[in-house]
Amino acid sequence: MFIVSLHYTAPLDVVDALLDRHVVWLRKAYADGAFLASGRKEPRTGGVIIAVGPRADLQARLAEDPFSQAGVARYDITEFIPTMTVEALAPWREPAAGPARSS
């Protein structure tokens, strides 16, 4: 699972001009099962996406975002292993790994 943090690199009026196309792109990712949640940051400096699937697929999908194509946002991707979730996210849980051991 991934947390994608978008950071706007252009004024909001430029971002807003691309917002409708960005939302169409988001809806496709939800329909494909790649995104679980998304929304804007407060204050409005970017957004956050919770995504699943292979990292390479996510990176390719982010490259197709109209924000990315227009150069109005940059993306930081953080992978994490969800070992505890609410029941609705149970399909994405992974078993907890034991402590690291030295040889």
N, C-alpha and C positions, 0 to 999 in steps of 0.2 A: 504494500500500500504506500501511497505517496502523498505528501502535502506539497502542493505547488503554490508558491507565493509569487504573485505578480506585483511588479513595481512599475508604476507609470513613469515613463521617461519623456512625456510630452504634456503640454497643458491639457486640462480637462476638456476644453472645447474640441480639441483634436481627437481625444479619446472618445468623447460622446458622439462625434460624427461617424465613428466606426461601431458603435454599440449594438445597433440592430444586427449587423453582420456577425459580430462576436456572439450574440445570443443564439443565432441560427447555428453557429459552430458548436456552442455549448449543448444545444438540444440534440444534435447529432451524436455527440459523445455520450450523453445520457441514454439515448436510444440504443447505442452500441454496448452499453453496460460498462463503459470505461470510467465514468465519473459518478461519484456517490453524493457529492455535495459541492456547492460553490457559492460565492457571494463576494460582495465588495468589502474592503477594509473600512474601518471608521477610526480616524478620519480617512477620507477617500483618497488614498495614495496608491491604490491597487486593489487586488483581490486575492482570494484563496480558493484553491480547488483541491478536493480530496479525490484521488484517482486510484484505480487498480489496474493490474495487468503488467506486462513486461515494460521495463524502463525504456527500451528502444521504441516500443509502440507509442508510449507517452511522449517521448521526445519528438517523434515524427508528427504526432497529433498537434503538439504545441507549435511546431513550425507552420502548421496550416491555419493557426488562429489569425484572423485579420489583424489583431493587435500586433502580433509578431511580424507578420508580413509588412505592415506599415511602419514598424520600428517604434511603436509607441509604448511598448512594455518590455521588461526583461523578466526572466523566470528563474526562480531558485527552486530546485527540486530536492526534497528531503524524503528519503525512504525510511519507513519505520515498520516494525513488526507488531501488529496489533494482537496482544495476548489476552487482553480483557476488553470487552465491548458491551454495549447494550444488546439485547437479544436480536434486534433488527439487523445488527451488523455481524451476527454470529457466523454467517458463511465466510467471512473474511478473517476470522480468528486463526491464529497459528499457535501451536503448542509453545509454551514457555521453554526456553533453553535453560539448561542447568548452568551453574557457575563455570567460568572458564577454568580449565585445569592446566597446570604446567607439567611437563614430562620430566 
